Amino acid sequence: MDRLWPDPTADLDLDAAFTDLALPAAPQGRPLVAINMVTTVDGRAQVAGKADALSSRPDRRLMRLYRTAFDAVGSGAGTLRADDFYSRVPDDLAARRADAGRPPQPTAYLIAGRSAVPTDRRWFTYAEQPRVAVVGSRSPHAPRKEAPADMPLPVETWVAPTELPGVRWLLERLTAAGVGSILLEGGPTTNAAFLAADALDEVYWTVDASLVGTDALSMIAPIPDGSPWAPSPRRGTLVSVHRSDDELFLRYRFESAAP
Ligand SMILES: NC(=O)c1ccc[n+]([C@@H]2O[C@H](COP(=O)([O-])OP(=O)(O)OC[C@H]3O[C@@H](n4cnc5c(N)ncnc54)[C@H](OP(=O)(O)O)[C@@H]3O)[C@@H](O)[C@H]2O)c1
């Protein structure tokens, strides 16, 4: 792993290079929100409907190092439907968190809306990690009036007052739960909801050295009803650039609005 910017340094150990992410302070009144995504050189976040083909070994380790720095890890239900994943960190990184006086695992949030989520995924199996499913008011996982949910989930479940959980509502719940930082791991629709709510502070972007030339979703899906940034893009600053073989690891910071 080479650091290309700042302070160019060759042959860094991956773990050593990312031991301290030095996260910025959270905006007033809400958690810090970052997204971590991998795309092809032509900007696609899916290959044949999944992300697996874009994931290299260094990228997978880096994903876990990023998770280590955050209080919470969030994923959209569409990603769980497409992929089978955990949101945990491995034992060595859990021990590092515990040594620093933090819970060994970040709390995992699954952000769903109107439809059923697949409970046969690994996300549901790792009982040592605190996990919360966030669902919409009409979800089959939401209790009905004075009746249990049609399909109760085996983890703590937050029910939003709206059909799709609003990002502002969710950020308030997270703040009330003591979450100071959340790393979103997609997918593009979830990322778009956070950008539309002007709640996106950092982007960790892996560029896989590949081209696919499809209309697959990009890192952030088009914002429904039009993006406020279409005529004047939100500008960010480059925090760091690393390289491993042909892969690039970029970190950007954006000034987002406080609630
Ligand atoms: N390249 C990468 O790094 C990466 C990372 C993650 C995922 N992916 C890929 O991305 C794809 C999945 O992404 P996706 O965009 O389809 O799904 P997604 O963002 O994972 O999930 C979308 C779902 O979130 C729920 N939701 C909750 N609140 C919402 C809100 N306020 N606005 C909109 N939706 C809300 C809805 O669930 P309901 O359907 O229940 O209403 C919606 O269908 C897969 O192909 C996956 O492999 C790639």
The ligand as a Tripos MOL2 file, in Angstrom:
@<TRIPOS>MOLECULE
LIG
   48    52     1     0     0
SMALL
NO_CHARGES

@<TRIPOS>ATOM
      1 N1        -20.2010   -1.1990   -4.7470 N.am      1 LIG1
      2 C1        -20.4970   -1.0860   -3.4720 C.2       1 LIG1
      3 O1        -19.6750   -0.6480   -2.6540 O.2       1 LIG1
      4 C2        -21.8630   -1.5020   -2.9900 C.ar      1 LIG1
      5 C3        -22.2070   -1.3580   -1.6490 C.ar      1 LIG1
      6 C4        -23.4860   -1.7350   -1.2480 C.ar      1 LIG1
      7 C5        -24.3960   -2.2290   -2.1870 C.ar      1 LIG1
      8 N2        -24.0190   -2.3570   -3.4730 N.ar      1 LIG1
      9 C6        -24.9580   -2.8840   -4.4680 C.3       1 LIG1
     10 O2        -26.0750   -1.9980   -4.5170 O.3       1 LIG1
     11 C7        -27.2580   -2.7450   -4.8030 C.3       1 LIG1
     12 C8        -28.2880   -2.4790   -3.7440 C.3       1 LIG1
     13 O3        -28.4900   -1.0930   -3.6330 O.3       1 LIG1
     14 P1        -29.9070   -0.4310   -3.7460 P.3       1 LIG1
     15 O4        -29.6830    1.0020   -3.9830 O.co2     1 LIG1
     16 O5        -30.7340   -1.2100   -4.7000 O.co2     1 LIG1
     17 O6        -30.5370   -0.7130   -2.3130 O.3       1 LIG1
     18 P2        -30.2000   -0.1580   -0.8410 P.3       1 LIG1
     19 O7        -29.7810    1.2530   -0.8680 O.co2     1 LIG1
     20 O8        -29.3090   -1.1270   -0.1520 O.co2     1 LIG1
     21 O9        -31.6200   -0.2920   -0.1740 O.3       1 LIG1
     22 C9        -32.7270    0.4110   -0.7030 C.3       1 LIG1
     23 C10       -33.9220    0.1370    0.1830 C.3       1 LIG1
     24 O10       -33.8130    0.8750    1.3810 O.3       1 LIG1
     25 C11       -35.0920    1.0570    1.9200 C.3       1 LIG1
     26 N3        -35.2120    2.4470    2.3800 N.ar      1 LIG1
     27 C12       -35.3040    2.7980    3.6910 C.ar      1 LIG1
     28 N4        -35.3910    4.1050    3.8090 N.ar      1 LIG1
     29 C13       -35.3600    4.6280    2.5650 C.ar      1 LIG1
     30 C14       -35.4280    5.9580    2.0650 C.ar      1 LIG1
     31 N5        -35.5550    7.0130    2.8900 N.pl3     1 LIG1
     32 N6        -35.3470    6.1460    0.7490 N.ar      1 LIG1
     33 C15       -35.2030    5.0920   -0.0950 C.ar      1 LIG1
     34 N7        -35.1410    3.8000    0.3280 N.ar      1 LIG1
     35 C16       -35.2190    3.5770    1.6470 C.ar      1 LIG1
     36 C17       -36.0860    0.6640    0.8350 C.3       1 LIG1
     37 O11       -36.4960   -0.6350    1.2300 O.3       1 LIG1
     38 P3        -37.8860   -1.3240    0.8220 P.3       1 LIG1
     39 O12       -37.6010   -1.9300   -0.5260 O.co2     1 LIG1
     40 O13       -38.0930   -2.3140    1.9130 O.co2     1 LIG1
     41 O14       -38.9360   -0.2390    0.7590 O.co2     1 LIG1
     42 C18       -35.2350    0.5900   -0.4080 C.3       1 LIG1
     43 O15       -35.7120   -0.3450   -1.3480 O.3       1 LIG1
     44 C19       -26.8370   -4.1930   -4.8640 C.3       1 LIG1
     45 O16       -26.5970   -4.5350   -6.2060 O.3       1 LIG1
     46 C20       -25.5410   -4.2180   -4.0930 C.3       1 LIG1
     47 O17       -24.7010   -5.2690   -4.4830 O.3       1 LIG1
     48 C21       -22.7790   -1.9990   -3.9070 C.ar      1 LIG1
@<TRIPOS>BOND
     1     1     2 1
     2     2     3 2
     3     2     4 1
     4     4     5 ar
     5     4    48 ar
     6     5     6 ar
     7     6     7 ar
     8     7     8 ar
     9     8     9 1
    10     8    48 ar
    11     9    10 1
    12     9    46 1
    13    10    11 1
    14    11    12 1
    15    11    44 1
    16    12    13 1
    17    13    14 1
    18    14    15 2
    19    14    16 1
    20    14    17 1
    21    17    18 1
    22    18    19 2
    23    18    20 1
    24    18    21 1
    25    21    22 1
    26    22    23 1
    27    23    24 1
    28    23    42 1
    29    24    25 1
    30    25    26 1
    31    25    36 1
    32    26    27 ar
    33    26    35 ar
    34    27    28 ar
    35    28    29 ar
    36    29    30 ar
    37    29    35 ar
    38    30    31 1
    39    30    32 ar
    40    32    33 ar
    41    33    34 ar
    42    34    35 ar
    43    36    37 1
    44    36    42 1
    45    37    38 1
    46    38    39 2
    47    38    40 1
    48    38    41 1
    49    42    43 1
    50    44    45 1
    51    44    46 1
    52    46    47 1
@<TRIPOS>SUBSTRUCTURE
     1 LIG1         1 GROUP 0 **** ****
